[in-house]
Amino acid sequence: MTRRLGPGVNMRLHLRNPADKPAGFLGGRTIGRASRRLNPPPRARQRGAYERIVFYGLIIIFGLSSLAWSMLAGILYWLLPRRLGEPLGQFAIMAGFRGFVAAMQASGIIACELDALDTLGDSAPLIIAPNHPSLLDAVLVISRLSHVVCAAKAEIWDNVFLGGSARLAGFIRNDSPIKLIRGAARQVRAGRHFLIFPEGTRTNAPPVGEFKGGFALIAKQTGVPVQTVFIETPSRFLGKGWPLFKPPEFPLVYRVRLGRRVGVEGNVHDVVARLRGYYQEELGGIDL
């Protein structure tokens, strides 16, 4: 290590540990993680190159397939009656997301525990309310549920890659609270789950951000319970502020588990505050 003391004057510091080994060694062995990052072995470099190729390749394939289906779905939206178009759209999104997750798992760049969601497939309609650490959350949840409708931001609704498929599936824009509640009520009466993130956006203050009251108001108005869902990951990939094409450290690890099923009665603000506290307790110490 070299410290600069002044113009043209350098002093080299030889850092040594108590065992009289050069710094970075312990008992004669290099401290693994730091050394591997600074000078990764050839196999690690090859693995890193493979992961990046797969990562970018899958994103491109996912984007192109989403665009193709969105364009077709946009046409079907006008041609098919709602009773046919919405189930078709929901199934197609589930199948596409499941295929994308399966491809990532097969390539080894992601490890997921999503089995808990399978128990919701045959249950009565629910307001499914996960925390929201990343953009992958909706993909992971919907990949296991064939009859689910999601609250969608206006940007998604108007997006050429996603808008047509969202319309066909009966997803509901969240920029009008009255229309959101009415649309959610119609969907749960039709026997479908309604997926909505209580934070309203990706988590900006881990373990969970502030909750909006819309999900609880929908539950109260429709008489449908809230199914709490916890998405756990040690990665910040596609979280708030993460660039879309910035590769993360692989493999990505996600675990989804179910919490309490809560009926909403009385003061909505009190219910929202209690539920946020519950999420903070459950997500405060993630150990994957």
Residue, then its C-alpha position, 0 to 999 in steps of 0.5 A: m500500500t502506498r501513501r503519498l506524503g507530498p510532491g514526489v514523495n511516496m511511503r510504502l506501508h507493509l501491512r502485516n497481521p499478528a501472525d506476521k503474514p502480509a495483509g490479506f492473509l490469515g494463517g498463510r491463506t488468502i482471505g477468499r472473497a476479497s482476493r477472488r474479486l480482485n483477481p478472479p480465477p479463469r473459471a470464475r471469469q468464464r462463469g461471470a461472462y456466461e451469466r451476463i450473456v444469459f442475463y442480457g439474452l433472456i431480457i432481450i427475449f422476454g422483451l421481444s416476446s412481450l412486445a409480440w404478445s402485447m401487439l396481438a393482445g391489443i387486437l384481441y382486446w377489441l375483437l373478443p368479448r370480455r368473458l373470453g378475452e380476460p381469462l385468455g389474457q390472464f393465462a397468457i401472462m401467467a404462462g409467459f412469466r412462468g416460462f421466463v422464470a423457468a428459463m432463468q432457473a434452468s440457466g442457474i442465474i436465479a433460485c426461487e422458492l415460490d411453492a407457497l403461492d400454489t396453495l392460492g390457486d384454488s382458494a376463494p378470491l383474495i386481495i394479494a398484497p406482497n411487499h415490493p423490493s423489485l420489478l421482478d415481484a409481479v413476475l414471480v407472483i403472477s407466474r404461479l397464478s392463472h386467475v389474477v388481475c393486477a393494479a397497473k400504473a399508467e406507464i404500464w398501461d401505455n407501454v407498447f411492450l405491456g399495455g396490450s396484454a394488460r388491457l386484454a387481461g383486465f388489469i386496472r389502472n391505478d390512477s383513478p381510485i374510484k375506477l380501481i375499486r370498482g374494477a377490483a370489485r368486478q374482478v373478485r366477484a368473477g372469482r379472481h384474485f386481485l394483486i396490489f402492492p401496499e407500498g404503491t411503488r418499489t420499497n424505498a426504505p427497507p425492509v418495507g416502505e410506507f403503505k398506501g391505503g388503497f389495498a385495505l379500502i378495496a378489501k373493505q369495500t369488496g369484503v375480500p380478505v387481504q392475503t399478506v405475502f412476503i418476498e425476501t431477497p438479499s439482492r437490490f436488483l431492479g429495486k428503486g434506482w437500479p438501472l434495468f440493464k445493470p447486471p447483478e451478482f448471480p445467482l439471484v435468490y428469491r423466497v416467497r412465503l405467505g403470512r396471515r389472511v386479514g379481514v378489513e373492518g373498522n378504521v382503514h387507517d388503523v388496519v393499514a398501520r397494523l399491517r405495516g408493522y406486521y410486515q416490518e416484523e416479518l421482513g426485519g431480519i431476512d436470512l436466506 
